[in-house]
């Protein structure tokens, strides 16, 4: 079994989004082709299209000279609170509409 080093986390798309749209938070190095192949090859989910968007968050700049926690954090990094991510990558995946054929 082959498992890639990439990861994907499914997010809630919202109430007004179409049912065929799935939203994923993805690994920063993934491209839209990687997302499509990941879903089709591993999970056997047919995909129509993928759009990828980078989201940047406004955080204060990292200044190690003024921060007293830097000296403590370099020796004991597990004692510091986890800082939020500066950016994240989101993929909007359009899935194939499932069609049921009834044969009588």
N, C-alpha and C positions, 0 to 999 in steps of 0.2 A: 504494500500500500504506500502510495506517495502522498505526503502532506507537505505543502509549501511552507516557507517561512513567513508568508504574509498572513494577516488576520483580517477579519471583517466582523463588525458588530451591527446588528440590525437595529434601526431606530424607528420610533413612531413617526409616520409621515404627516399626521394631522388629520382632522376630520374632513376637510374639504378636498383632499387629494383623491385621484381616481384609484380604484381597487387594483389596477394593474401596475401601480407604481410602488416600488420598494426603495427605501432609503437605508444606506449603510454608511457607517463610519469605517473607513478603511485605512490600511497601513499607508504611511506617507509616500512610499516608493511605488505603490501600485498604480498602473495606468488603467484606462478604460478597457483595454484589451485583456489585461490580467483579470479584471473583475468579471468580464464576460466568460472567459475560459474557466475561472474558478467556479462559477455557478454552474456552468454547463458540464464540465468534466467531473467535478467532485459530487455535486448534488443533483445532477441530471435535470436542471431547471432550464427550460428554453427561454432565451433572452432576445428581445427585439433590439434594444439599444441601451447604451449607458452614457450618462453625462457625469463628469467629475468636476468638483468645485473645491477650491481651497478656502478655508475660513480662517481669518486671522483675528486674534483677540487683542484688545488694547490692554496691555499690562505695563506696569512701570518698568523702566529699563533695569537691567541687571547691573548693579554697581557694587562690586566686592569691597572696594576701599571704605565705603561708608557703612556697610552692613556688618554689625558685630557678630551676627550669626555665622558669617563666612568662616571665621577662625574655628568655631565650634563644629560647624558643618563639615569642614574638611577632615576633622579627626573622627567625628561621630555623625555620619550622614543620616543614620536612621532616626536620630533625635529631632531632626527638623521636620516641620509640617510639609506635606507634599505640595509643591507649587502647581498651579494649573498649567495646562499646555499652552504654548504660544500660538500654535496653529493646529488645525486638524483638517483632514481631507474627507469629503463626503461624496458618495456616489449615488446618483439617482438612476435606478434600474427600471426599465420598462419591460414588463413580462408579456409573454404571448397569451392571448385570450384563449382559454380552453374551450374547445368545441366538442360537444357530445353528439355522436351520430347514432341514431337509433335505427337498427336494422330489424325490420319486421318480417 
